[in-house]
């Protein structure tokens, strides 16, 4: 797999603040981190599905991303990424994930540092080793290239009039140097400079728009920690439409200016959808929300934190019925609780994101459009064995094929995982299940969580050991019998065509 990380030569550390995250896969932090004599090599936090994603040895507190858009979406952006982090072990080197841009210089605490490429890692060697428990500031001057590489999608997405981001699952490091794994959430500041006439929107709330000559610098800050895969920056000839959500929540949507009137009826639905979700799981977890409707072809919608990404054509040229589109809006909204506020500790825990989003998508369709949940779940039950064979059980998805990193997003972690939640509700009862959902997002708000955490909480809420239930439903090769629906049967496997006689 080719990339465009080109190295030039050396060049900026102080204090930051934040609690240390719970150690992810402690075994990943090994003596190789401090072996100065060993050649630079790509590292990872030991994720089963993405072994080289993320880096052990430090905990990022904040990112400050400064990007300058040249006025054309086929040219690299000039960029400065500043990372404040705390070391969790002694480090002679610091590995960052970065794979699509030219690195011009690196400083550690204001002192020029040497650097080189190793796989998808930018390996930084500070002038002096960093002791365990110390704060460091890494400043990388680089470019951020929106031009895609064959077989390596993700990161920047070029729209009809600018750029947006789509970083899930492992593509944020195609945009900026980072510790690109959801286990290491951090606060973000975005400073985006673009020619006058463009509108820039990013995660969080705006803190300023400073016009100097022919360009404007837009600044946004998050008020809650965020995984790198959820970062979003929209640059385009856009309109930002404002409305009030529940409890005065500021809702802002970003749309192509020419389409604002056509899209307004869809956007007006968001406040009531937020109120509906709050009635199910509790208060909305962030400082703002809204839809980013991009004039681009992605093949998916994406729950970037506080600003969900949608293809504009879903709303203007879609053959899908109205109720279905509304349920997809709720799918991405529900991710703000499940996946964004409560993020997966490892990518094998992604069923907690997608299973819950699919669950509330289906529940909304049942309550608002008379589309019975039971009908959908029975159909899913019939397909579940096939999904498990193709993609693995919900909590143990198969490793994606090379160059197909989004391959973990298969039906087994969508409807297959929602089916497991349906079985859980059947097993413990509706009242216990609904209490579990509320407690889950409260207990892990702004943090990360695992499948084992969900199992423990479900057992506590139900008052009985559910380890056997979760083992069968989340890790079994075959779909277990559905509680309360013993008549549900898996569909017979499709028969292969007979081999012609020779």
Secondary structure as UniProt FT lines:
FT   STRAND          6..7
FT   HELIX           26..28
FT   HELIX           31..34
FT   TURN            36..37
FT   TURN            51..52
FT   STRAND          58..68
FT   TURN            73..74
FT   STRAND          77..87
FT   STRAND          94..97
FT   STRAND          102..108
FT   TURN            109..110
FT   STRAND          111..112
FT   STRAND          114..118
FT   TURN            119..120
FT   STRAND          121..125
FT   TURN            132..133
FT   STRAND          135..144
FT   TURN            150..151
FT   STRAND          155..158
FT   STRAND          163..166
FT   TURN            168..171
FT   HELIX           172..174
FT   TURN            182..183
FT   STRAND          186..195
FT   TURN            196..197
FT   STRAND          199..202
FT   STRAND          205..212
FT   TURN            213..214
FT   STRAND          215..221
FT   HELIX           228..230
FT   STRAND          233..236
FT   STRAND          238..244
FT   HELIX           246..248
FT   STRAND          250..256
FT   HELIX           257..259
FT   HELIX           260..267
FT   TURN            268..269
FT   HELIX           270..281
FT   STRAND          288..289
FT   STRAND          291..294
FT   TURN            305..306
FT   STRAND          308..311
FT   HELIX           313..316
FT   HELIX           322..334
FT   TURN            335..337
FT   TURN            339..341
FT   STRAND          342..344
FT   HELIX           347..350
FT   HELIX           351..369
FT   HELIX           373..391
FT   TURN            394..395
FT   TURN            402..403
FT   HELIX           405..408
FT   HELIX           411..413
FT   HELIX           415..428
FT   HELIX           430..443
FT   TURN            444..446
FT   STRAND          447..449
FT   HELIX           451..462
FT   HELIX           467..475
FT   TURN            483..484
FT   TURN            486..487
//
